[in-house]
Amino acid sequence: MYSAVTRNIEVQVRPFYLEDRSDPSENRYVWGYQITIDNQSDDFVQLLSRYWHITDGTGRVEEVRGPGVVGDQPELNPGDSYQYTSGCPLSTPSGIMVGHYTMRNKRGETFDIAIPAFSLDLPGTRRTVN
């Protein structure tokens, strides 16, 4: 499990390899990841957008930006949590993802919260993420 806290909002990530959706002979490796966003602040917040910086095992970078997550722009009152699962295909057996969510509070202020860097590695080959 990977975790980061920004402005008392915790983002936890649990990545997992999807062997049944992967085909190493075709250089297709697929991971899922479960994200939990826990609003430990005293403010109402809404997730507006996401940004991902994905680096595969050869150093190739892909950036992904878009509104919300999995078609949703969740609203979290103080003490609320939101959880979703998504996935990432790579053409290499390892990679790293990191990013941020852009949030808005009830005063209309927007700010970014960190998504911790996490590794995508075949089971048994885990690396350290700095």
BELPEBEL-V631620 format. One record per helix or strand of 2 or more residues. SS is the DSSP state (a for helix, b for strand). FROM is the first residue (numbers start at 1). TO is the last residue. If there is no record, write none. Layout:
SS,FROM,TO
SS,FROM,TO
This chain:
b,2,6
b,9,17
a,19,21
a,24,26
b,28,39
b,45,56
b,61,67
b,75,76
b,81,90
b,94,105
b,110,121
